[in-house]
């Protein structure tokens, strides 16, 4: 039995070394990317396909997935465990999974509808765990790795984005636990934290926040109306000068293909600035800086 165990270990190490060598040499892999209907997810899928990888592009509607000869679109809702299981059965070994699917809800926590908070956590947090559980057998079979798209809001809390920040802080914990738990099998787990990059997500966030605001009531409007106006202006300003999401896609590709990926990649000067600010400044100073950057009023309306 001991000799069998030793032989199995040698074979596994040899296969792992061969597989890593293939990554390093640039051979194509099969990679699942979730949330590819728009924004960063779509750009990631196309970049990987153009660089020779076979991409399984998950989207809630197949018609919304990007088109490319090496992209196989699949209907994939990260909250639908039966759907995840069905896709996992048909997918074969994977060289990587990119957990990108997510949403952003905005508004003061004092008045945020609890159903919004539940949906935020269900998609952004439970969805990451559900996808990972469903496809880990395929990752093990392909000696692959997991990339999780986080956010600077998972490192520093942003006012009026408390629900989103909560979800991204939770994702940090999920990715950290997975990284530790999967180390014995040599399956890397990598966090990618982008700064501000062009995305259709901000327009959707603003539209939903405005819809919620309309039914929050007079008290909420008196207390947070000016702050919500500032958030809308801030989102438009950020989107107008946001970076090219191709930068994020390039980092994701690196995380999937380098021999020894880092546990975390910060993408963008603003992401590095936020992390440095949190490390060097007191919490109250960080709060003040973020509020001023977003243009929030210094005094309440009510």
N, C-alpha and C positions, 0 to 999 in steps of 0.2 A: 504493500500500500504506500509506504514512504517513497519507494523508487518511482511508483506511478505519479505521486504528487510532484516529485522533483522534475520528472520528464514533462508533465503538464505545465509546470511553471516555466521551464526553459522554452517550450513551444510557444507559450503565450507571450513571453518576453520577446521572442524572435519575431512573432507576428506583429506585436506592437511596434517594434523597431522598424519593421518593413513598412507598416502603415504610416508611421510618422515620416519615414523617408519619402514615401509617396506624396504626402502633404508638402514636404519641403521642396520636392522636385517640381511641384505644380500640377500634379495629376488631378483630374477632375474627381469630385466627390458628389454624393447625393446629399443635399441639404434641404431641410424643411425651414421655411420662413413663415411666421404667422403675421397676420395683419398687413397684407400686401396690397390692399385695395387702393392705397394712396400714400403720399408722403414718404417718410424714411423707409418704410417696409417695402414699398414698390421699388425704390431706388436700390436698396440692398439686393432684392431678388434679381433685378436686371443686371447689376454689376457682376454678381456671382455667375449668372448664366453667360454673360459675355466673356468671362474669364475661364470658361470651359467646364463649369460645374453643372450638374443636373439639379435643378431647383424645383422643389415641390412648394408651390406658392399658395398658402392658405388665405382665404378671404371668405367673408360671410356670403358673398355672391360671386360665383365663378366668373361672371362677366366682368367684374371689377378688377380681377387679377391682371397683372401686366402680361403682355403678349411677347413671346420669344420662343424660338425653336427648342431651346433647352429648358423652358419653363413648363411644368405640368401644373395647371391650376386645379385646386381642389376646394370644394365647399367646406369651410372649417370655422366653426363658432367655438371659441375656447371655453365657453360656458356649457357646451353640449357634450357631455362625457360619452354618450353613445356614438355621436358623430366622430369624436376623437378616436374611439376604439376602432371604428370601422376603417378609418383612414390608416391607422397604425397597422392593421392587419394586411393592408395591401401595399405597404410602402417599401418593405425590404430594409436591409441595413442602412444606417445613416452615418455620414461623416460629421454631421452637425445639426443642431437645432437652434434657430434664432428666435427667441421669445420676444417678439416685437409688438404684438397686438395690445392695444390699450386705448383708453379714453381719458378725457380730462373734464371734470366738472369744477365750476368756480362759483364762489359766493361765500358770504359770511357764515361760519359754522352755527352761529346763533339762530339763523333762520333757514339753513340749508335743509331741503326735504330729506328725510331719512332714507327714502327710497333711492335718492341720488347717491347717498353715501354707500348704501348696500350694493348698488350697481357698480360704483367705482371700485370697491374692494373685490367684488365678484369677478370682474373682468381683469383688473390689473394684478391682483394677488392670487386669488384662487385659480384664475385662468393659467397663470404661470405654472403653478403646482400641477394642475390637471394635464396640461400639455406635457410636462416633464414626466409625470407618471405614465402617461399613455405611450410615450415614445422612448422611454429608457431602454426597453428590450431591444429596439432597433439601434439605439446609440451604442449599447453594449456589443451588439453583433457587429457593428461597423467600427468599434473602437473610436467612437466619435467624441464630440464635446458639446457643451451647452453654452450659448451666448445669451445673456439677458440684457435687453435694452432698458437701462434705468433713466435717471434724470438728475440734474443738480437739485431738483426739489426733493430728492430722496436723501440728500446730504445736508441741505439747509432748508428749513421750512419757510414758505413764502406766504405772506398774508393774502387772504381771500382764495387761496388754493390749498386750504387745510386738508380737504378730503383727498385731493390728488397727492399732496405731500405725504399724507398718512399711508397711501397705497404704495408709494415709491420707497418710503422708509421700510415698509414691510417687505417689499421685494428685495431690498438689501439683505434683510435677515434670511429670507428664503434662499437667496443665492449663496450667502455665506455658509448656511447649513449644508446645502447641496455640495458645495465645494469641499467641505470637510468630510462629508459622508462618502463621496465618490472617489476620494483620493486613493484608497486602497486598490481600486480597479484602474487607476490611471486615466480617469475620465475628467478632463478639466472643465471647470465652470468659470465663466468670465463675465464680469460686469462691464458694460459700456455706458458711460454717462455723458450724453451729449449736452452741449450748451444750447444756444438758440440757433436753430436751423429751420429753413423754410418748410412749412407743413400746412396742410389744410385743416389740421387739428384746431388751430387757434380760432379760425372762423366758426367752426362748429361749437367750440367752447363758449365763445361770445354769444352765439345765437341761443344756446341752451340757457346760459346765465341770464340773458335778457327775458326769456320766457319764464324762468323761475321767479325773477324779480317782479314780473307783472302780477304774480299771484301771492307774493309774500306779505302783502298788506301795508297799510300806511305807516305803522310803527317801524317796520324794517326799512321802508323808503326814507323816513326821516333820519334813521340812525346811520344807514349805510349807502344812501343814494349817491352822495358825492364820491364815496370810495368806489362804488361800482362804475360810475362814469369814468373815474381815473383808470380802472382796470381795463375798460374797453379801449381807451386811448393808448394805454400801455401795450396791449396786445397788437393793436394796429401798428404802433411804432416798431415793436420788436419784429413783426412779420415783414415790414418794409425793409429792414436792414439785416434780416436773418441770413445765416450762412448757407452755402450750398450743401444739401444733404449728401452729396457724393463723398464729402469728407468723412461722414459717419459710415457710409458703406465701405469705404476703403479701410477704416479701422476694424470694422466687423470682419471683413475678409482676412485681414492680418490675424485677428484673434482666432479665426478658424483654421489658418494654414501654417502659422509659425510653429517651429518645433516645440517651443516652451512658452506658451502665452502668459501674459501677466494676469494676475487676478482682477485687475481693473484698468480700464483705459478712459481717461478724460479727453473729450473731444471739443476743441474750441477754447479760445482764450478766456471767454467769460466763464466757462466751467472751471478752469484752473484758478481764476480770480476768486470765484465764490468759495472754493475749497480753502484757498489761502486765507481769505477773509475770516472764515469760520475758525481756522486754526489760530490766527493771530489776535483777533479782536474779541472783547467781552460780548456776551450774548445780547445785552441791551444795546450795545453799539451796532451790532449786526442787524438787530430789529429796526433801529432808526435808519440805517443805510438802505435797507430793503424797502422800507416804507417810502422813503424819499425818492429812490430810484423809480418806484412805481407811480409816484405822483399822488400818493394817498394824502388826504387832508390831515393836518396836525391836530385839529380840534373836531369834536363830534358835531354833527348837525343838530342833534337833539340833546 
